Amino acid sequence: MSNVREAWTDECLDDFGRNVDHRFDRLEKKVDRLSRRMDDGFRDVRTEMNAKFERVEGRIDDINRTMLRLGGGALVTFAVGFAGLIATQL
């Protein structure tokens, strides 16, 4: 065990520290690149999803208008039918 400790001179420790720092710098750059790629990808997904939601909202609005028109038409038809029924009974 003591032989190993004697082999670690100050110069070796300094080299090791610089090597570790260099590797962490490389790792940090890779993580930064990955983070940017993920941000870009998520931005693209959000843009695509927003466009799809806008189309769905438009379709829902169209369905809502159609239902209101059909419901209104049905109410008018019932009202005219009842009015006709009442008029024929008088």
Jmol script that loads the backbone (N, CA, C; Angstrom):
load data "model"
ATOM      1  N   MET A   1       0.811  -1.179   0.000  1.00  0.00           N
ATOM      2  CA  MET A   1       0.000   0.000   0.000  1.00  0.00           C
ATOM      3  C   MET A   1       0.862   1.253   0.000  1.00  0.00           C
ATOM      4  N   SER A   2       1.918   1.253   0.734  1.00  0.00           N
ATOM      5  CA  SER A   2       2.752   2.443   0.829  1.00  0.00           C
ATOM      6  C   SER A   2       3.431   2.748  -0.503  1.00  0.00           C
ATOM      7  N   ASN A   3       3.692   1.718  -1.325  1.00  0.00           N
ATOM      8  CA  ASN A   3       4.302   1.953  -2.628  1.00  0.00           C
ATOM      9  C   ASN A   3       3.386   2.772  -3.531  1.00  0.00           C
ATOM     10  N   VAL A   4       2.119   2.525  -3.437  1.00  0.00           N
ATOM     11  CA  VAL A   4       1.167   3.261  -4.260  1.00  0.00           C
ATOM     12  C   VAL A   4       1.162   4.727  -3.855  1.00  0.00           C
ATOM     13  N   ARG A   5       1.170   5.004  -2.584  1.00  0.00           N
ATOM     14  CA  ARG A   5       1.149   6.383  -2.106  1.00  0.00           C
ATOM     15  C   ARG A   5       2.426   7.112  -2.493  1.00  0.00           C
ATOM     16  N   GLU A   6       3.532   6.440  -2.487  1.00  0.00           N
ATOM     17  CA  GLU A   6       4.797   7.084  -2.852  1.00  0.00           C
ATOM     18  C   GLU A   6       4.813   7.432  -4.336  1.00  0.00           C
ATOM     19  N   ALA A   7       4.055   6.686  -5.137  1.00  0.00           N
ATOM     20  CA  ALA A   7       4.041   6.943  -6.571  1.00  0.00           C
ATOM     21  C   ALA A   7       3.227   8.194  -6.901  1.00  0.00           C
ATOM     22  N   TRP A   8       2.382   8.625  -5.999  1.00  0.00           N
ATOM     23  CA  TRP A   8       1.548   9.792  -6.253  1.00  0.00           C
ATOM     24  C   TRP A   8       2.296  11.049  -5.793  1.00  0.00           C
ATOM     25  N   THR A   9       3.051  11.576  -6.692  1.00  0.00           N
ATOM     26  CA  THR A   9       3.770  12.805  -6.388  1.00  0.00           C
ATOM     27  C   THR A   9       2.847  13.994  -6.622  1.00  0.00           C
ATOM     28  N   ASP A  10       3.313  15.143  -6.217  1.00  0.00           N
ATOM     29  CA  ASP A  10       2.526  16.363  -6.441  1.00  0.00           C
ATOM     30  C   ASP A  10       2.277  16.576  -7.916  1.00  0.00           C
ATOM     31  N   GLU A  11       3.268  16.288  -8.725  1.00  0.00           N
ATOM     32  CA  GLU A  11       3.109  16.461 -10.178  1.00  0.00           C
ATOM     33  C   GLU A  11       2.046  15.504 -10.722  1.00  0.00           C
ATOM     34  N   CYS A  12       2.066  14.253 -10.226  1.00  0.00           N
ATOM     35  CA  CYS A  12       1.058  13.278 -10.670  1.00  0.00           C
ATOM     36  C   CYS A  12      -0.336  13.720 -10.235  1.00  0.00           C
ATOM     37  N   LEU A  13      -0.458  14.218  -9.020  1.00  0.00           N
ATOM     38  CA  LEU A  13      -1.749  14.691  -8.548  1.00  0.00           C
ATOM     39  C   LEU A  13      -2.224  15.904  -9.347  1.00  0.00           C
ATOM     40  N   ASP A  14      -1.310  16.797  -9.675  1.00  0.00           N
ATOM     41  CA  ASP A  14      -1.678  17.961 -10.494  1.00  0.00           C
ATOM     42  C   ASP A  14      -2.153  17.524 -11.870  1.00  0.00           C
ATOM     43  N   ASP A  15      -1.419  16.560 -12.471  1.00  0.00           N
ATOM     44  CA  ASP A  15      -1.832  16.034 -13.778  1.00  0.00           C
ATOM     45  C   ASP A  15      -3.204  15.370 -13.690  1.00  0.00           C
ATOM     46  N   PHE A  16      -3.399  14.608 -12.633  1.00  0.00           N
ATOM     47  CA  PHE A  16      -4.675  13.944 -12.437  1.00  0.00           C
ATOM     48  C   PHE A  16      -5.793  14.978 -12.290  1.00  0.00           C
ATOM     49  N   GLY A  17      -5.559  15.999 -11.504  1.00  0.00           N
ATOM     50  CA  GLY A  17      -6.553  17.052 -11.318  1.00  0.00           C
ATOM     51  C   GLY A  17      -6.878  17.761 -12.623  1.00  0.00           C
ATOM     52  N   ARG A  18      -5.861  18.062 -13.430  1.00  0.00           N
ATOM     53  CA  ARG A  18      -6.104  18.707 -14.728  1.00  0.00           C
ATOM     54  C   ARG A  18      -6.880  17.772 -15.648  1.00  0.00           C
ATOM     55  N   ASN A  19      -6.545  16.494 -15.608  1.00  0.00           N
ATOM     56  CA  ASN A  19      -7.247  15.512 -16.430  1.00  0.00           C
ATOM     57  C   ASN A  19      -8.719  15.424 -16.020  1.00  0.00           C
ATOM     58  N   VAL A  20      -8.960  15.404 -14.715  1.00  0.00           N
ATOM     59  CA  VAL A  20     -10.335  15.353 -14.224  1.00  0.00           C
ATOM     60  C   VAL A  20     -11.074  16.617 -14.637  1.00  0.00           C
ATOM     61  N   ASP A  21     -10.435  17.774 -14.483  1.00  0.00           N
ATOM     62  CA  ASP A  21     -11.061  19.038 -14.890  1.00  0.00           C
ATOM     63  C   ASP A  21     -11.377  19.026 -16.378  1.00  0.00           C
ATOM     64  N   HIS A  22     -10.441  18.542 -17.176  1.00  0.00           N
ATOM     65  CA  HIS A  22     -10.652  18.484 -18.635  1.00  0.00           C
ATOM     66  C   HIS A  22     -11.839  17.581 -18.971  1.00  0.00           C
ATOM     67  N   ARG A  23     -11.899  16.445 -18.308  1.00  0.00           N
ATOM     68  CA  ARG A  23     -13.003  15.522 -18.575  1.00  0.00           C
ATOM     69  C   ARG A  23     -14.345  16.115 -18.145  1.00  0.00           C
ATOM     70  N   PHE A  24     -14.367  16.782 -17.005  1.00  0.00           N
ATOM     71  CA  PHE A  24     -15.606  17.432 -16.583  1.00  0.00           C
ATOM     72  C   PHE A  24     -15.995  18.557 -17.534  1.00  0.00           C
ATOM     73  N   ASP A  25     -15.007  19.286 -18.044  1.00  0.00           N
ATOM     74  CA  ASP A  25     -15.313  20.331 -19.032  1.00  0.00           C
ATOM     75  C   ASP A  25     -15.942  19.724 -20.272  1.00  0.00           C
ATOM     76  N   ARG A  26     -15.379  18.614 -20.751  1.00  0.00           N
ATOM     77  CA  ARG A  26     -15.941  17.934 -21.922  1.00  0.00           C
ATOM     78  C   ARG A  26     -17.355  17.443 -21.628  1.00  0.00           C
ATOM     79  N   LEU A  27     -17.547  16.873 -20.447  1.00  0.00           N
ATOM     80  CA  LEU A  27     -18.857  16.385 -20.061  1.00  0.00           C
ATOM     81  C   LEU A  27     -19.856  17.532 -19.991  1.00  0.00           C
ATOM     82  N   GLU A  28     -19.439  18.654 -19.435  1.00  0.00           N
ATOM     83  CA  GLU A  28     -20.317  19.813 -19.326  1.00  0.00           C
ATOM     84  C   GLU A  28     -20.723  20.317 -20.711  1.00  0.00           C
ATOM     85  N   LYS A  29     -19.788  20.322 -21.652  1.00  0.00           N
ATOM     86  CA  LYS A  29     -20.109  20.743 -23.013  1.00  0.00           C
ATOM     87  C   LYS A  29     -21.108  19.786 -23.656  1.00  0.00           C
ATOM     88  N   LYS A  30     -20.914  18.489 -23.440  1.00  0.00           N
ATOM     89  CA  LYS A  30     -21.846  17.513 -23.989  1.00  0.00           C
ATOM     90  C   LYS A  30     -23.235  17.683 -23.387  1.00  0.00           C
ATOM     91  N   VAL A  31     -23.301  17.902 -22.088  1.00  0.00           N
ATOM     92  CA  VAL A  31     -24.592  18.090 -21.426  1.00  0.00           C
ATOM     93  C   VAL A  31     -25.255  19.362 -21.950  1.00  0.00           C
ATOM     94  N   ASP A  32     -24.473  20.424 -22.149  1.00  0.00           N
ATOM     95  CA  ASP A  32     -25.027  21.668 -22.693  1.00  0.00           C
ATOM     96  C   ASP A  32     -25.585  21.450 -24.097  1.00  0.00           C
ATOM     97  N   ARG A  33     -24.837  20.728 -24.940  1.00  0.00           N
ATOM     98  CA  ARG A  33     -25.329  20.442 -26.293  1.00  0.00           C
ATOM     99  C   ARG A  33     -26.601  19.617 -26.247  1.00  0.00           C
ATOM    100  N   LEU A  34     -26.612  18.614 -25.401  1.00  0.00           N
ATOM    101  CA  LEU A  34     -27.796  17.774 -25.257  1.00  0.00           C
ATOM    102  C   LEU A  34     -28.978  18.592 -24.756  1.00  0.00           C
ATOM    103  N   SER A  35     -28.726  19.471 -23.802  1.00  0.00           N
ATOM    104  CA  SER A  35     -29.792  20.316 -23.273  1.00  0.00           C
ATOM    105  C   SER A  35     -30.356  21.223 -24.363  1.00  0.00           C
ATOM    106  N   ARG A  36     -29.493  21.801 -25.193  1.00  0.00           N
ATOM    107  CA  ARG A  36     -29.970  22.649 -26.288  1.00  0.00           C
ATOM    108  C   ARG A  36     -30.784  21.844 -27.286  1.00  0.00           C
ATOM    109  N   ARG A  37     -30.311  20.635 -27.611  1.00  0.00           N
ATOM    110  CA  ARG A  37     -31.055  19.789 -28.547  1.00  0.00           C
ATOM    111  C   ARG A  37     -32.424  19.429 -27.973  1.00  0.00           C
ATOM    112  N   MET A  38     -32.465  19.123 -26.683  1.00  0.00           N
ATOM    113  CA  MET A  38     -33.739  18.785 -26.055  1.00  0.00           C
ATOM    114  C   MET A  38     -34.666  19.995 -26.056  1.00  0.00           C
ATOM    115  N   ASP A  39     -34.115  21.163 -25.730  1.00  0.00           N
ATOM    116  CA  ASP A  39     -34.937  22.381 -25.749  1.00  0.00           C
ATOM    117  C   ASP A  39     -35.510  22.630 -27.135  1.00  0.00           C
ATOM    118  N   ASP A  40     -34.678  22.470 -28.165  1.00  0.00           N
ATOM    119  CA  ASP A  40     -35.149  22.656 -29.538  1.00  0.00           C
ATOM    120  C   ASP A  40     -36.231  21.635 -29.883  1.00  0.00           C
ATOM    121  N   GLY A  41     -35.998  20.394 -29.489  1.00  0.00           N
ATOM    122  CA  GLY A  41     -36.983  19.346 -29.765  1.00  0.00           C
ATOM    123  C   GLY A  41     -38.303  19.604 -29.063  1.00  0.00           C
ATOM    124  N   PHE A  42     -38.233  19.988 -27.788  1.00  0.00           N
ATOM    125  CA  PHE A  42     -39.457  20.284 -27.051  1.00  0.00           C
ATOM    126  C   PHE A  42     -40.172  21.493 -27.638  1.00  0.00           C
ATOM    127  N   ARG A  43     -39.400  22.481 -28.088  1.00  0.00           N
ATOM    128  CA  ARG A  43     -40.014  23.655 -28.707  1.00  0.00           C
ATOM    129  C   ARG A  43     -40.764  23.239 -29.965  1.00  0.00           C
ATOM    130  N   ASP A  44     -40.153  22.367 -30.764  1.00  0.00           N
ATOM    131  CA  ASP A  44     -40.813  21.879 -31.977  1.00  0.00           C
ATOM    132  C   ASP A  44     -42.091  21.114 -31.636  1.00  0.00           C
ATOM    133  N   VAL A  45     -42.020  20.279 -30.609  1.00  0.00           N
ATOM    134  CA  VAL A  45     -43.197  19.499 -30.199  1.00  0.00           C
ATOM    135  C   VAL A  45     -44.299  20.431 -29.705  1.00  0.00           C
ATOM    136  N   ARG A  46     -43.916  21.439 -28.897  1.00  0.00           N
ATOM    137  CA  ARG A  46     -44.923  22.389 -28.404  1.00  0.00           C
ATOM    138  C   ARG A  46     -45.577  23.133 -29.562  1.00  0.00           C
ATOM    139  N   THR A  47     -44.780  23.555 -30.542  1.00  0.00           N
ATOM    140  CA  THR A  47     -45.330  24.266 -31.694  1.00  0.00           C
ATOM    141  C   THR A  47     -46.302  23.382 -32.453  1.00  0.00           C
ATOM    142  N   GLU A  48     -45.909  22.139 -32.674  1.00  0.00           N
ATOM    143  CA  GLU A  48     -46.770  21.198 -33.396  1.00  0.00           C
ATOM    144  C   GLU A  48     -48.051  20.913 -32.613  1.00  0.00           C
ATOM    145  N   MET A  49     -47.919  20.715 -31.307  1.00  0.00           N
ATOM    146  CA  MET A  49     -49.088  20.426 -30.494  1.00  0.00           C
ATOM    147  C   MET A  49     -50.024  21.636 -30.442  1.00  0.00           C
ATOM    148  N   ASN A  50     -49.473  22.833 -30.349  1.00  0.00           N
ATOM    149  CA  ASN A  50     -50.321  24.025 -30.339  1.00  0.00           C
ATOM    150  C   ASN A  50     -51.110  24.136 -31.637  1.00  0.00           C
ATOM    151  N   ALA A  51     -50.457  23.834 -32.756  1.00  0.00           N
ATOM    152  CA  ALA A  51     -51.158  23.881 -34.041  1.00  0.00           C
ATOM    153  C   ALA A  51     -52.278  22.841 -34.077  1.00  0.00           C
ATOM    154  N   LYS A  52     -52.002  21.647 -33.564  1.00  0.00           N
ATOM    155  CA  LYS A  52     -53.035  20.607 -33.546  1.00  0.00           C
ATOM    156  C   LYS A  52     -54.187  20.995 -32.625  1.00  0.00           C
ATOM    157  N   PHE A  53     -53.879  21.566 -31.459  1.00  0.00           N
ATOM    158  CA  PHE A  53     -54.932  21.984 -30.548  1.00  0.00           C
ATOM    159  C   PHE A  53     -55.780  23.093 -31.154  1.00  0.00           C
ATOM    160  N   GLU A  54     -55.154  23.994 -31.894  1.00  0.00           N
ATOM    161  CA  GLU A  54     -55.924  25.050 -32.553  1.00  0.00           C
ATOM    162  C   GLU A  54     -56.891  24.456 -33.573  1.00  0.00           C
ATOM    163  N   ARG A  55     -56.423  23.437 -34.315  1.00  0.00           N
ATOM    164  CA  ARG A  55     -57.327  22.783 -35.276  1.00  0.00           C
ATOM    165  C   ARG A  55     -58.463  22.089 -34.551  1.00  0.00           C
ATOM    166  N   VAL A  56     -58.158  21.408 -33.450  1.00  0.00           N
ATOM    167  CA  VAL A  56     -59.201  20.721 -32.678  1.00  0.00           C
ATOM    168  C   VAL A  56     -60.184  21.741 -32.109  1.00  0.00           C
ATOM    169  N   GLU A  57     -59.669  22.856 -31.592  1.00  0.00           N
ATOM    170  CA  GLU A  57     -60.564  23.889 -31.059  1.00  0.00           C
ATOM    171  C   GLU A  57     -61.475  24.424 -32.155  1.00  0.00           C
ATOM    172  N   GLY A  58     -60.927  24.592 -33.358  1.00  0.00           N
ATOM    173  CA  GLY A  58     -61.751  25.039 -34.481  1.00  0.00           C
ATOM    174  C   GLY A  58     -62.850  24.043 -34.798  1.00  0.00           C
ATOM    175  N   ARG A  59     -62.504  22.767 -34.759  1.00  0.00           N
ATOM    176  CA  ARG A  59     -63.515  21.738 -35.029  1.00  0.00           C
ATOM    177  C   ARG A  59     -64.578  21.721 -33.938  1.00  0.00           C
ATOM    178  N   ILE A  60     -64.159  21.873 -32.705  1.00  0.00           N
ATOM    179  CA  ILE A  60     -65.121  21.901 -31.606  1.00  0.00           C
ATOM    180  C   ILE A  60     -66.046  23.102 -31.759  1.00  0.00           C
ATOM    181  N   ASP A  61     -65.491  24.249 -32.138  1.00  0.00           N
ATOM    182  CA  ASP A  61     -66.330  25.429 -32.372  1.00  0.00           C
ATOM    183  C   ASP A  61     -67.331  25.175 -33.495  1.00  0.00           C
ATOM    184  N   ASP A  62     -66.882  24.506 -34.562  1.00  0.00           N
ATOM    185  CA  ASP A  62     -67.801  24.171 -35.664  1.00  0.00           C
ATOM    186  C   ASP A  62     -68.919  23.251 -35.192  1.00  0.00           C
ATOM    187  N   ILE A  63     -68.559  22.248 -34.394  1.00  0.00           N
ATOM    188  CA  ILE A  63     -69.575  21.321 -33.867  1.00  0.00           C
ATOM    189  C   ILE A  63     -70.542  22.071 -32.957  1.00  0.00           C
ATOM    190  N   ASN A  64     -70.016  22.971 -32.139  1.00  0.00           N
ATOM    191  CA  ASN A  64     -70.866  23.754 -31.236  1.00  0.00           C
ATOM    192  C   ASN A  64     -71.868  24.596 -32.033  1.00  0.00           C
ATOM    193  N   ARG A  65     -71.404  25.263 -33.083  1.00  0.00           N
ATOM    194  CA  ARG A  65     -72.312  26.058 -33.913  1.00  0.00           C
ATOM    195  C   ARG A  65     -73.371  25.174 -34.565  1.00  0.00           C
ATOM    196  N   THR A  66     -72.948  24.018 -35.061  1.00  0.00           N
ATOM    197  CA  THR A  66     -73.894  23.098 -35.706  1.00  0.00           C
ATOM    198  C   THR A  66     -74.953  22.629 -34.713  1.00  0.00           C
ATOM    199  N   MET A  67     -74.524  22.272 -33.505  1.00  0.00           N
ATOM    200  CA  MET A  67     -75.475  21.812 -32.491  1.00  0.00           C
ATOM    201  C   MET A  67     -76.450  22.922 -32.113  1.00  0.00           C
ATOM    202  N   LEU A  68     -75.950  24.156 -32.000  1.00  0.00           N
ATOM    203  CA  LEU A  68     -76.843  25.270 -31.678  1.00  0.00           C
ATOM    204  C   LEU A  68     -77.860  25.505 -32.786  1.00  0.00           C
ATOM    205  N   ARG A  69     -77.427  25.403 -34.015  1.00  0.00           N
ATOM    206  CA  ARG A  69     -78.354  25.586 -35.136  1.00  0.00           C
ATOM    207  C   ARG A  69     -79.401  24.475 -35.170  1.00  0.00           C
ATOM    208  N   LEU A  70     -78.950  23.231 -35.002  1.00  0.00           N
ATOM    209  CA  LEU A  70     -79.899  22.120 -34.997  1.00  0.00           C
ATOM    210  C   LEU A  70     -80.863  22.219 -33.822  1.00  0.00           C
ATOM    211  N   GLY A  71     -80.341  22.556 -32.659  1.00  0.00           N
ATOM    212  CA  GLY A  71     -81.197  22.705 -31.481  1.00  0.00           C
ATOM    213  C   GLY A  71     -82.196  23.839 -31.666  1.00  0.00           C
ATOM    214  N   GLY A  72     -81.705  24.950 -32.192  1.00  0.00           N
ATOM    215  CA  GLY A  72     -82.611  26.073 -32.454  1.00  0.00           C
ATOM    216  C   GLY A  72     -83.669  25.710 -33.476  1.00  0.00           C
ATOM    217  N   GLY A  73     -83.269  25.018 -34.522  1.00  0.00           N
ATOM    218  CA  GLY A  73     -84.234  24.572 -35.533  1.00  0.00           C
ATOM    219  C   GLY A  73     -85.253  23.620 -34.958  1.00  0.00           C
ATOM    220  N   ALA A  74     -84.800  22.727 -34.076  1.00  0.00           N
ATOM    221  CA  ALA A  74     -85.737  21.781 -33.447  1.00  0.00           C
ATOM    222  C   ALA A  74     -86.727  22.528 -32.561  1.00  0.00           C
ATOM    223  N   LEU A  75     -86.240  23.510 -31.810  1.00  0.00           N
ATOM    224  CA  LEU A  75     -87.149  24.288 -30.957  1.00  0.00           C
ATOM    225  C   LEU A  75     -88.176  25.047 -31.795  1.00  0.00           C
ATOM    226  N   VAL A  76     -87.740  25.643 -32.886  1.00  0.00           N
ATOM    227  CA  VAL A  76     -88.669  26.367 -33.760  1.00  0.00           C
ATOM    228  C   VAL A  76     -89.690  25.395 -34.342  1.00  0.00           C
ATOM    229  N   THR A  77     -89.230  24.225 -34.764  1.00  0.00           N
ATOM    230  CA  THR A  77     -90.134  23.228 -35.325  1.00  0.00           C
ATOM    231  C   THR A  77     -91.168  22.799 -34.293  1.00  0.00           C
ATOM    232  N   PHE A  78     -90.721  22.529 -33.059  1.00  0.00           N
ATOM    233  CA  PHE A  78     -91.675  22.162 -32.004  1.00  0.00           C
ATOM    234  C   PHE A  78     -92.657  23.296 -31.729  1.00  0.00           C
ATOM    235  N   ALA A  79     -92.167  24.509 -31.674  1.00  0.00           N
ATOM    236  CA  ALA A  79     -93.045  25.657 -31.401  1.00  0.00           C
ATOM    237  C   ALA A  79     -94.091  25.814 -32.493  1.00  0.00           C
ATOM    238  N   VAL A  80     -93.669  25.692 -33.752  1.00  0.00           N
ATOM    239  CA  VAL A  80     -94.613  25.811 -34.864  1.00  0.00           C
ATOM    240  C   VAL A  80     -95.600  24.649 -34.823  1.00  0.00           C
ATOM    241  N   GLY A  81     -95.130  23.461 -34.514  1.00  0.00           N
ATOM    242  CA  GLY A  81     -96.014  22.294 -34.425  1.00  0.00           C
ATOM    243  C   GLY A  81     -97.046  22.459 -33.333  1.00  0.00           C
ATOM    244  N   PHE A  82     -96.606  22.903 -32.145  1.00  0.00           N
ATOM    245  CA  PHE A  82     -97.571  23.130 -31.065  1.00  0.00           C
ATOM    246  C   PHE A  82     -98.543  24.252 -31.401  1.00  0.00           C
ATOM    247  N   ALA A  83     -98.021  25.312 -32.036  1.00  0.00           N
ATOM    248  CA  ALA A  83     -98.901  26.419 -32.422  1.00  0.00           C
ATOM    249  C   ALA A  83     -99.953  25.922 -33.444  1.00  0.00           C
ATOM    250  N   GLY A  84     -99.504  25.091 -34.366  1.00  0.00           N
ATOM    251  CA  GLY A  84    -100.440  24.525 -35.343  1.00  0.00           C
ATOM    252  C   GLY A  84    -101.455  23.622 -34.685  1.00  0.00           C
ATOM    253  N   LEU A  85    -101.005  22.829 -33.720  1.00  0.00           N
ATOM    254  CA  LEU A  85    -101.911  21.941 -32.983  1.00  0.00           C
ATOM    255  C   LEU A  85    -102.960  22.743 -32.209  1.00  0.00           C
ATOM    256  N   ILE A  86    -102.478  23.773 -31.549  1.00  0.00           N
ATOM    257  CA  ILE A  86    -103.404  24.633 -30.794  1.00  0.00           C
ATOM    258  C   ILE A  86    -104.360  25.335 -31.735  1.00  0.00           C
ATOM    259  N   ALA A  87    -103.874  25.823 -32.872  1.00  0.00           N
ATOM    260  CA  ALA A  87    -104.728  26.543 -33.827  1.00  0.00           C
ATOM    261  C   ALA A  87    -105.804  25.622 -34.405  1.00  0.00           C
ATOM    262  N   THR A  88    -105.480  24.373 -34.628  1.00  0.00           N
ATOM    263  CA  THR A  88    -106.464  23.462 -35.191  1.00  0.00           C
ATOM    264  C   THR A  88    -107.491  23.034 -34.165  1.00  0.00           C
ATOM    265  N   GLN A  89    -107.180  23.150 -32.887  1.00  0.00           N
ATOM    266  CA  GLN A  89    -108.091  22.738 -31.812  1.00  0.00           C
ATOM    267  C   GLN A  89    -109.064  23.860 -31.429  1.00  0.00           C
ATOM    268  N   LEU A  90    -108.800  25.057 -31.856  1.00  0.00           N
ATOM    269  CA  LEU A  90    -109.687  26.180 -31.501  1.00  0.00           C
ATOM    270  C   LEU A  90    -110.854  26.262 -32.379  1.00  0.00           C
TER     271      LEU A  90
END
end "model"
wireframe off; spacefill off
backbone 0.3
color backbone group
